């Protein structure tokens, strides 16, 4: 791989780290960049290499958030533990599910997320602790630690975004604290998937390590910016990322039709 291509991948990793730290969805940038830079690269190897970079960034962002803001560990802790196992299972199944099977479902979910955020502008801007009932806590743990984590191991892009919306809608977190919880769970999903991809030989270790350094730099910047600017800033980035995901998946679906 030539130096220009490597430099472009490192820049993409830094930008992905920033996006992931703020609201999730960095895989939208890094996975396509890897597949374009190395056309013969198996999809599983691209996913595994992306996980190596992503776990460095999400782990760093999780630590940054945990040090500077309150984290709901009753929800985030169990969800992260379950996420390691569920994402690992998803990684085992990665490649067995064709893109044509999941793409329409993800598109519908993303459009629903966009409409939810647009039509309810106050949701996520201010915390709603009254929504945090025992039943909702259990549902949030299962949705994040099993459902979304399984998706992350299988596919990946948009996981952090789904986690933020889940914590906001289910337990009344504001977008800032929802993002903090999402980073902790996302670190768990990345770890579970990375272990499986690594054991099966689907990680490009040298390139992934270099991208991990850049991902960390972007993650630190993104987490600090989100903490400084608050939930309103996170909401705007969330909408931009969701709409970008919708456009990308919509184009993929149209090309495959």
N, C-alpha and C positions, 0 to 999 in steps of 0.2 A: 504494500500500500504506500503510495507516494506521500511526501510531507504535506502537500496542500490538502489532500483528502483527510489525513490524520488531524491536521489543524482544524478543518471544518467540523470533524466529529467532536473534537475537544470543545470547540465553541458551542456546538449543539448540546453537549453534556452540561456545560455551565448554565446555559439558558434553561435546560430541562430541570436542573437543580433549583433554579429560582422559581419556576412555575410550580414545581412539586412542593416547595416549601410554603408557598403562599396558599395554594388551593388544590394542588394535585393536577395530574394530566401531563406531566413531563414526558411520559412515554410517547405522547402524540408527536413530540419533536424527535426524540432519540431513536425510536424504533424505525421509522421511515428513513432516517439519516443512515442508520447502519445498513439497511437493506439496499439503499441506493449506492452507498460507498462500496459495498461488497456484494455484487449481484448474485454470486454463487453461494452465498452464505445461507445455510439452512435456517428456516424460521426459528426453530428451537434454539439454535446457537445465538441468533440475534436476541431472542428473549432472555436467554441466560446471561449474555454479556451485558444487556441492559439492566438486568437485576443486580449485577455486580456493581455497576455505577450507581444505580438507584438506592441500594441499601446504604451506601456511604452517605449520600445526600439526605435521605429521609432520617437516618440515624442521627446525623448532625443536627438537622432541623428539630427532631424530637427533643434532643438534649437542650437546644437553645430555647424552645418553647417551655420545657419543664422548669428551666432555671428562672424564667422571667414572667411566667403567668401561672395561674392555677389550672391544674389538670384534674379532671374527674376520673381518678384511678379506678373507682368502682366499676365504671363502664370500660375505660380504655385498657385496664390491666387484663381482665378475663378475655376481652375481645382480641387483644394482641396474642395471648396464649393460644386461643383457638385458631387464630389466623395462620400461625406457623404451620399447623397440621393441615388446615383446609387448603392453603395455597400450595403446599407440597403435593397434595392430592391433585390439585388443578394442574400443576406442572407435569405430573405423571401422565395426565390425560392430554396435555398440550399436543396439538398436531393431529389428534384423532377426530376433532370436531372441525369440519370445514367452515371457512369464513362465511360462506353463504348461509349457514345455519344460525349463526349468532348475530350477524350484522344488523338485520332488521329489528331484532329485539332490542339491541343496544341503542339503535336510533330512536325507537319509541321511548325508551327510558330517558335518554338524553333530552329529547324534546319535552317530555313531561317535566324534567328538572328545570329546563329553561322557562317554561310557562309558570311553574310553581314560584320560581324566584322573581319573575317579572310581574306576575299578578298579585303577589303578596310582598310588596316592597319592604314591609317592616319585619318580616320573618328573618331572623338571623342577625339583624342589626342590633337588637336588644335581646338579652337572655330572657327566657321564659321558664324560671325554675318550677312553676306550678305544673308544668308538663312532665316533670321528672318523677313519675310514679314507679312503684316496684315492677309492675308489669312492663312498662315502657323501657325500663332499664334492661330487663331480660331480653325483650325483643330487639333492642339496639345492639346488645352483645351478640345475639345470634345472627342478626342481619349483617353486621360488620365483620364478626369473627368467622362466620361460616359462608354466608352467601356472597358477599363482596370479595372475601379472601379467595374463595374458589374461583371466582371470575378473574382475579388478579393472576393466579397461577396459570389459568388457561389462556388468557388474552393479555390483560395488563392495562393498556392506556385508559385513563379516566378513573382509575381506582380511587385515588385521593379525592377526586371531586365527588364521587358517589359517597365516600365516607363522610365528608363534610356535610353534605345534604342530609344524610341519614341521621347524624348526631343532632343536627339543627331541627329536623322535623320530628324526630322521635323523643328526644329528651330535652328539647328547648334550649340547647346551647346557642350562643351567638356564633357568628361565623369565625371569629378569632379563636375562641376556645374550642369550637368544633374542628378547626384546622389543627390545633395543637393535639387534640385526641386522635385525629386522623393520621398524623405523622407517626404516632406511637404504634397504631395498628398497622399502618403501611410498612413500617420497619419490620414488623412480624411477618407480613405477607411476603415481603422481599426476601427475608431470611429463609422461610420455608421453601419458596420456589428456587432460590439460589442453591440450596443444598441438593435438591433433586437434579437441577440442570448441571451442577458441578459433578455429581457422582456419575451421571450419564454422559459426561464429556461434552456438554453443550455450553461451554463458557470459553470465550477468547480472553484468557487471563491477562495477558500483557496489555492489550488495548483496553480491556475493561478496567484495569487498575489505573491507567492514565486518565480515562474518562471519569473514574471515581474521584480523583483529586479535583478535577474541574467541577464535578457535580457538587462536591462539598463546598467549594467557593461560592457557587451560585446559591446553594441552600442557605448558607450563613447570611448572605445578603438578602435573600427573599424573606427569611424568618424575621430578621431584624426590621425589615421594611414593614412587614405585616404587623408586627408588634407596635411599631411606632405610629402607623397610620390607622390601625383599628379595623373594625368589622366592615365599615363602609367600603374601604379599599378592597378588602377580601371579596366582598360581594361583587364589585365591578370586575375583578379578575376572574371570579367564578363564572360570571356570565360570558365573558370573552372566551374562556377556555371551553365551556360547554358548547357555545356556538361554533367554535373552531372544530371541535370533535364532530358535531353534527354535519358540518360541511364536508369534512374529510371522509367520514363514513358514508355520507350520501353520494359523494363522487365515486367511492369504491364500489358501492352498490350499483350505481349507474353503469360503470365500466364493466362490471361482472354480468350485467343483465344481457 
